[in-house]
Amino acid sequence: GKVNTDGKVDAKEKIEGGELSERETEILKLLVDGYDHKLAAEKLFLSPHTVRKHIANIYTKLHVTSRAQVVRVAMKQGRV
């Protein structure tokens, strides 16, 4: 993906398996920080169901099946 002038990678960076939306990227960072779907929902003013759907999409796009895997992949790809 593009690197912005502030040094951050564009939120729609291409990753293995697909692109993460800005919202999915936000939720991914919260997962890495230890938030569960309920806490992430409160922080982002979304319903827990919506956050769970985003998490499912993240897992699909990153080809992972667990929180531990998603954290490892996110860190390996330098997404957090």
C-alpha positions as CSV (number, residue, x, y, z in Angstrom):
1,G,0.0,0.0,0.0
2,K,0.9,3.6,-0.2
3,V,2.9,5.2,2.6
4,N,1.3,8.5,3.6
5,T,3.4,11.6,4.5
6,D,3.0,10.8,8.2
7,G,4.7,7.4,7.6
8,K,1.6,5.4,8.1
9,V,0.5,2.9,5.5
10,D,-2.7,3.7,3.7
11,A,-5.7,1.9,5.4
12,K,-6.6,0.1,2.1
13,E,-3.2,-1.5,1.8
14,K,-3.2,-4.6,-0.3
15,I,-2.6,-7.7,1.9
16,E,-2.5,-11.4,1.3
17,G,-6.0,-12.4,0.4
18,G,-7.6,-9.0,0.1
19,E,-7.8,-5.5,1.3
20,L,-8.9,-4.4,4.8
21,S,-11.3,-1.5,4.9
22,E,-10.6,1.5,7.2
23,R,-13.1,0.1,9.7
24,E,-11.6,-3.4,9.6
25,T,-8.1,-1.9,10.1
26,E,-9.4,0.0,13.1
27,I,-10.9,-3.2,14.6
28,L,-7.7,-5.1,13.8
29,K,-5.7,-2.7,15.9
30,L,-8.2,-3.0,18.8
31,L,-7.9,-6.8,18.6
32,V,-4.1,-6.6,18.8
33,D,-4.5,-4.3,21.8
34,G,-6.6,-7.0,23.5
35,Y,-10.1,-5.7,23.0
36,D,-12.9,-8.2,22.5
37,H,-15.8,-7.6,20.2
38,K,-18.0,-6.0,22.9
39,L,-15.3,-3.5,24.1
40,A,-14.5,-2.7,20.5
41,A,-18.1,-2.1,19.7
42,E,-18.4,0.3,22.7
43,K,-15.3,2.2,21.7
44,L,-16.4,2.6,18.0
45,F,-20.1,3.2,18.8
46,L,-21.1,0.1,16.8
47,S,-23.2,-2.9,17.7
48,P,-21.4,-6.0,18.9
49,H,-22.9,-7.9,16.0
50,T,-21.5,-5.4,13.5
51,V,-18.0,-5.8,15.1
52,R,-18.2,-9.6,15.0
53,K,-19.1,-9.4,11.2
54,H,-16.0,-7.1,10.7
55,I,-13.8,-9.6,12.6
56,A,-15.1,-12.5,10.5
57,N,-14.2,-10.5,7.4
58,I,-10.7,-9.8,8.8
59,Y,-10.2,-13.5,9.6
60,T,-11.2,-14.4,6.0
61,K,-9.0,-11.8,4.4
62,L,-6.0,-12.6,6.5
63,H,-6.6,-16.4,6.2
64,V,-6.7,-16.9,10.0
65,T,-9.0,-18.8,12.3
66,S,-8.1,-17.4,15.8
67,R,-7.2,-14.2,17.6
68,A,-3.7,-15.4,18.2
69,Q,-3.2,-15.9,14.4
70,V,-4.7,-12.5,13.5
71,V,-2.4,-10.8,16.0
72,R,0.7,-12.6,14.7
73,V,-0.2,-11.9,11.0
74,A,-1.0,-8.3,11.8
75,M,2.4,-7.8,13.5
76,K,4.3,-9.8,10.8
77,Q,2.8,-7.6,8.1
78,G,3.6,-4.4,10.1
79,R,-0.1,-3.4,10.3
80,V,0.1,-2.4,14.0
